[in-house]
Amino acid sequence: MEMYKNIGKRAFDIILACVGLIICCPVFIVVFLLLLIANRGNPFFLQKRPGQNGIIFRIIKFRTMNNRKDNKGNLLSDEKRLTKVGMIIRQSSLDEMPQLINVLIGDMSLIGPRPLLPEYLPLYNDVQKRRHLTRPGITGWAQINGRNAISWTEKFEYDVYYVDNISFQLDLKIIKLTIKKVLLKEDITSKTSSTMERFTGN
């Protein structure tokens, strides 16, 4: 397990990310063009996220929301900013596709705890902080066990479980179940939001 964790996992990431980008290239181009029109500009969304050991990097996603603001200049809620094209792309999880570039760069892994917002870092307890002991992933144990439909407490428990049990067999299982989740479009939204409620601490 240690050999896979220290060497094999990174090789696995590079090979599958390269294959994924080659296979998905036509879809990538179509989504790029659709969002270029829908967003009237940049189809990509770059945002700072904490990676392994809390080191900040810029995550790359397809932009599924516009920048509409209210009369006071504040961004509208996610539900009001989510475009029709963006909704379709998010439901099919195609918005995550550009993160294969993050994997090749080394900021992310295919499998691992999802990278969250930097402002959450001071809010984690000692156990939850352990989710940053490995590279964040495009998908992970929490994503195939509920994704946005589970509580933050459950999500962090799944993340820490993954960190403690990284193996080739577990990664294969997560990939298999992720494909199933994507095809069935399961657990995309939380019970009260089109995405996921903000984490406000324990």
C-alpha positions as a Markdown table, in Angstrom:
| # | Residue | x | y | z |
|---|---|---|---|---|
| 1 | Met | 0.0 | 0.0 | 0.0 |
| 2 | Glu | 2.8 | 2.4 | 0.8 |
| 3 | Met | 4.5 | 1.8 | -2.6 |
| 4 | Tyr | 1.2 | 2.6 | -4.4 |
| 5 | Lys | 0.6 | 5.7 | -2.1 |
| 6 | Asn | 4.1 | 7.1 | -2.6 |
| 7 | Ile | 4.9 | 6.1 | -6.3 |
| 8 | Gly | 2.1 | 4.1 | -8.0 |
| 9 | Lys | -0.7 | 6.6 | -7.4 |
| 10 | Arg | 1.1 | 9.4 | -9.1 |
| 11 | Ala | 1.9 | 7.2 | -12.1 |
| 12 | Phe | -1.7 | 6.1 | -12.2 |
| 13 | Asp | -2.9 | 9.7 | -12.2 |
| 14 | Ile | -0.6 | 10.8 | -15.1 |
| 15 | Ile | -1.5 | 7.8 | -17.3 |
| 16 | Leu | -5.3 | 8.1 | -16.8 |
| 17 | Ala | -5.3 | 11.9 | -17.0 |
| 18 | Cys | -3.5 | 11.8 | -20.4 |
| 19 | Val | -5.8 | 9.1 | -21.7 |
| 20 | Gly | -8.8 | 11.0 | -20.4 |
| 21 | Leu | -7.8 | 14.2 | -22.1 |
| 22 | Ile | -7.2 | 12.5 | -25.4 |
| 23 | Ile | -10.5 | 10.6 | -25.3 |
| 24 | Cys | -12.5 | 13.5 | -24.1 |
| 25 | Cys | -10.9 | 16.1 | -26.4 |
| 26 | Pro | -14.0 | 16.4 | -28.8 |
| 27 | Val | -16.4 | 16.8 | -25.8 |
| 28 | Phe | -14.0 | 19.3 | -24.2 |
| 29 | Ile | -14.1 | 21.4 | -27.4 |
| 30 | Val | -17.9 | 21.3 | -27.7 |
| 31 | Val | -18.4 | 22.3 | -24.0 |
| 32 | Phe | -15.8 | 25.0 | -24.4 |
| 33 | Leu | -17.7 | 26.5 | -27.3 |
| 34 | Leu | -21.1 | 26.2 | -25.7 |
| 35 | Leu | -19.9 | 28.0 | -22.5 |
| 36 | Leu | -18.1 | 30.6 | -24.6 |
| 37 | Ile | -21.4 | 31.6 | -26.0 |
| 38 | Ala | -23.5 | 31.1 | -22.9 |
| 39 | Asn | -21.1 | 33.1 | -20.7 |
| 40 | Arg | -20.4 | 35.7 | -23.4 |
| 41 | Gly | -16.7 | 35.2 | -22.7 |
| 42 | Asn | -14.4 | 33.1 | -20.7 |
| 43 | Pro | -15.7 | 29.5 | -20.3 |
| 44 | Phe | -13.2 | 28.6 | -17.6 |
| 45 | Phe | -13.5 | 29.2 | -13.8 |
| 46 | Leu | -10.3 | 29.5 | -11.9 |
| 47 | Gln | -10.4 | 29.6 | -8.1 |
| 48 | Lys | -7.9 | 29.3 | -5.3 |
| 49 | Arg | -8.1 | 26.0 | -3.3 |
| 50 | Pro | -6.0 | 24.3 | -0.7 |
| 51 | Gly | -4.1 | 21.2 | -1.9 |
| 52 | Gln | -1.9 | 18.7 | -0.2 |
| 53 | Asn | -0.6 | 20.1 | 3.2 |
| 54 | Gly | -2.9 | 23.1 | 2.7 |
| 55 | Ile | -0.8 | 24.6 | -0.1 |
| 56 | Ile | -2.9 | 26.9 | -2.3 |
| 57 | Phe | -3.3 | 26.2 | -6.0 |
| 58 | Arg | -5.7 | 27.3 | -8.7 |
| 59 | Ile | -8.4 | 24.8 | -9.6 |
| 60 | Ile | -9.6 | 24.8 | -13.3 |
| 61 | Lys | -13.3 | 24.1 | -14.0 |
| 62 | Phe | -15.7 | 24.9 | -16.7 |
| 63 | Arg | -17.7 | 28.0 | -15.7 |
| 64 | Thr | -21.4 | 27.0 | -15.1 |
| 65 | Met | -22.5 | 30.2 | -13.4 |
| 66 | Asn | -22.5 | 33.8 | -14.5 |
| 67 | Asn | -21.5 | 36.9 | -12.5 |
| 68 | Arg | -24.9 | 38.5 | -12.0 |
| 69 | Lys | -25.2 | 40.8 | -9.0 |
| 70 | Asp | -28.0 | 42.5 | -7.1 |
| 71 | Asn | -28.6 | 46.2 | -6.8 |
| 72 | Lys | -25.9 | 46.5 | -4.0 |
| 73 | Gly | -23.2 | 44.8 | -6.1 |
| 74 | Asn | -23.4 | 41.5 | -4.3 |
| 75 | Leu | -23.3 | 38.2 | -6.3 |
| 76 | Leu | -26.7 | 36.5 | -6.5 |
| 77 | Ser | -27.2 | 33.0 | -5.1 |
| 78 | Asp | -25.8 | 30.0 | -6.9 |
| 79 | Glu | -29.3 | 29.0 | -8.1 |
| 80 | Lys | -29.9 | 32.4 | -9.8 |
| 81 | Arg | -26.5 | 32.5 | -11.4 |
| 82 | Leu | -26.5 | 28.9 | -12.7 |
| 83 | Thr | -27.1 | 29.1 | -16.5 |
| 84 | Lys | -29.2 | 26.6 | -18.4 |
| 85 | Val | -26.2 | 25.3 | -20.3 |
| 86 | Gly | -24.3 | 25.3 | -17.0 |
| 87 | Met | -27.0 | 23.1 | -15.3 |
| 88 | Ile | -26.7 | 20.5 | -18.0 |
| 89 | Ile | -23.0 | 20.5 | -17.9 |
| 90 | Arg | -23.0 | 20.3 | -14.1 |
| 91 | Gln | -25.5 | 17.4 | -14.0 |
| 92 | Ser | -23.3 | 15.4 | -16.3 |
| 93 | Ser | -20.2 | 16.4 | -14.2 |
| 94 | Leu | -18.5 | 17.7 | -17.4 |
| 95 | Asp | -17.6 | 20.9 | -15.5 |
| 96 | Glu | -14.9 | 18.9 | -13.7 |
| 97 | Met | -13.2 | 17.8 | -16.9 |
| 98 | Pro | -10.5 | 20.6 | -17.0 |
| 99 | Gln | -9.2 | 19.4 | -13.6 |
| 100 | Leu | -7.4 | 16.7 | -15.6 |
| 101 | Ile | -4.9 | 19.5 | -16.3 |
| 102 | Asn | -4.6 | 20.1 | -12.5 |
| 103 | Val | -3.8 | 16.3 | -12.2 |
| 104 | Leu | -1.1 | 16.5 | -14.8 |
| 105 | Ile | 0.5 | 19.5 | -13.2 |
| 106 | Gly | 0.5 | 17.7 | -9.9 |
| 107 | Asp | -1.8 | 19.9 | -7.9 |
| 108 | Met | -4.5 | 17.2 | -7.8 |
| 109 | Ser | -5.0 | 13.5 | -8.0 |
| 110 | Leu | -7.8 | 11.6 | -9.8 |
| 111 | Ile | -8.9 | 10.3 | -6.4 |
| 112 | Gly | -8.8 | 12.1 | -3.1 |
| 113 | Pro | -10.8 | 14.5 | -0.9 |
| 114 | Arg | -12.4 | 17.3 | -2.9 |
| 115 | Pro | -10.5 | 20.6 | -2.6 |
| 116 | Leu | -12.7 | 23.1 | -0.8 |
| 117 | Leu | -12.4 | 26.8 | -0.1 |
| 118 | Pro | -9.4 | 28.4 | 1.6 |
| 119 | Glu | -11.6 | 30.1 | 4.1 |
| 120 | Tyr | -12.6 | 26.7 | 5.5 |
| 121 | Leu | -9.0 | 25.9 | 6.7 |
| 122 | Pro | -9.3 | 27.6 | 10.1 |
| 123 | Leu | -12.7 | 25.9 | 10.7 |
| 124 | Tyr | -11.5 | 22.3 | 10.6 |
| 125 | Asn | -10.9 | 20.3 | 13.8 |
| 126 | Asp | -7.7 | 18.3 | 14.2 |
| 127 | Val | -9.2 | 15.2 | 12.6 |
| 128 | Gln | -10.8 | 17.0 | 9.7 |
| 129 | Lys | -7.4 | 18.7 | 8.9 |
| 130 | Arg | -6.0 | 15.3 | 8.0 |
| 131 | Arg | -7.9 | 15.4 | 4.7 |
| 132 | His | -5.0 | 17.6 | 3.5 |
| 133 | Leu | -2.4 | 14.8 | 4.0 |
| 134 | Thr | -2.9 | 13.7 | 0.4 |
| 135 | Arg | -3.5 | 15.4 | -2.9 |
| 136 | Pro | -7.2 | 16.5 | -3.4 |
| 137 | Gly | -9.1 | 14.6 | -6.1 |
| 138 | Ile | -11.5 | 15.1 | -8.9 |
| 139 | Thr | -13.6 | 12.4 | -7.2 |
| 140 | Gly | -13.3 | 10.6 | -3.9 |
| 141 | Trp | -14.8 | 8.4 | -1.3 |
| 142 | Ala | -17.2 | 11.1 | -0.1 |
| 143 | Gln | -18.4 | 11.8 | -3.6 |
| 144 | Ile | -19.5 | 8.2 | -4.3 |
| 145 | Asn | -21.0 | 8.0 | -0.8 |
| 146 | Gly | -23.4 | 10.9 | -1.2 |
| 147 | Arg | -21.5 | 13.9 | -2.7 |
| 148 | Asn | -23.6 | 17.0 | -2.0 |
| 149 | Ala | -26.5 | 15.1 | -0.5 |
| 150 | Ile | -24.6 | 14.3 | 2.8 |
| 151 | Ser | -23.7 | 16.5 | 5.7 |
| 152 | Trp | -20.3 | 18.2 | 6.1 |
| 153 | Thr | -19.6 | 15.9 | 9.1 |
| 154 | Glu | -20.2 | 12.8 | 7.0 |
| 155 | Lys | -18.2 | 14.2 | 4.1 |
| 156 | Phe | -15.2 | 14.8 | 6.3 |
| 157 | Glu | -15.4 | 11.4 | 7.9 |
| 158 | Tyr | -15.3 | 9.8 | 4.4 |
| 159 | Asp | -12.4 | 12.0 | 3.5 |
| 160 | Val | -10.3 | 11.0 | 6.5 |
| 161 | Tyr | -11.2 | 7.4 | 6.0 |
| 162 | Tyr | -9.8 | 7.6 | 2.4 |
| 163 | Val | -6.6 | 9.2 | 3.7 |
| 164 | Asp | -6.1 | 6.3 | 6.1 |
| 165 | Asn | -6.9 | 3.6 | 3.6 |
| 166 | Ile | -5.4 | 4.7 | 0.3 |
| 167 | Ser | -4.9 | 1.7 | -2.0 |
| 168 | Phe | -5.1 | 0.7 | -5.7 |
| 169 | Gln | -8.1 | -1.4 | -5.0 |
| 170 | Leu | -10.0 | 1.4 | -3.3 |
| 171 | Asp | -9.1 | 3.8 | -6.1 |
| 172 | Leu | -10.4 | 1.4 | -8.7 |
| 173 | Lys | -13.6 | 1.0 | -6.7 |
| 174 | Ile | -14.1 | 4.8 | -6.5 |
| 175 | Ile | -13.6 | 5.2 | -10.2 |
| 176 | Lys | -16.1 | 2.5 | -11.0 |
| 177 | Leu | -18.7 | 3.9 | -8.6 |
| 178 | Thr | -18.0 | 7.5 | -9.9 |
| 179 | Ile | -18.9 | 6.4 | -13.4 |
| 180 | Lys | -22.1 | 4.9 | -12.1 |
| 181 | Lys | -23.0 | 8.1 | -10.2 |
| 182 | Val | -22.3 | 10.3 | -13.2 |
| 183 | Leu | -24.4 | 8.2 | -15.5 |
| 184 | Leu | -27.3 | 8.2 | -13.0 |
| 185 | Lys | -26.8 | 11.9 | -12.1 |
| 186 | Glu | -27.0 | 11.1 | -8.4 |
| 187 | Asp | -26.3 | 13.4 | -5.4 |
| 188 | Ile | -25.5 | 16.5 | -7.5 |
| 189 | Thr | -27.5 | 18.8 | -5.2 |
| 190 | Ser | -27.9 | 19.1 | -1.5 |
| 191 | Lys | -31.3 | 19.0 | 0.2 |
| 192 | Thr | -31.6 | 22.8 | 0.3 |
| 193 | Ser | -29.3 | 24.1 | -2.5 |
| 194 | Ser | -28.3 | 23.5 | -6.1 |
| 195 | Thr | -24.7 | 23.0 | -5.0 |
| 196 | Met | -23.7 | 22.6 | -1.4 |
| 197 | Glu | -24.2 | 24.8 | 1.6 |
| 198 | Arg | -21.2 | 26.6 | 3.0 |
| 199 | Phe | -19.2 | 25.1 | 5.8 |
| 200 | Thr | -19.4 | 27.3 | 8.9 |
| 201 | Gly | -17.5 | 25.2 | 11.3 |
| 202 | Asn | -18.1 | 22.5 | 13.8 |
